[in-house]
Amino acid sequence: MEERVITVPLRDAKNAPRRERADKAMKHVREELANRFKAPEDDVNLDESINEKIWERGRKKIPSKIRVRAAKFDDGVVEAETAE
């Protein structure tokens, strides 16, 4: 098992139209973790705490970055939660 704390910047999602920012941010977090752990996006499981943190102030006002604690297991599955 490999575990890391990663800061995921959400600048790319902030450039999206306002009504799509939170949706794009969730996709961006999943893509970033898949790239960092070299795993397919289908094997990345995000905890509800990440969703709540991104949607905390609504769809339009997402945070600029989020700290995530992620672990990759021997079978290739990556599980992530907020690092707080």
ABEGO torsion letter per residue (X at the ends): XBBBBBBBBAAAAAABBAAAAAAAAAAAAAAAAAAAAGBBAAABBBBAAAAAAAAAAEAABBBABBBBBBBBBAAGBBBBBBAX
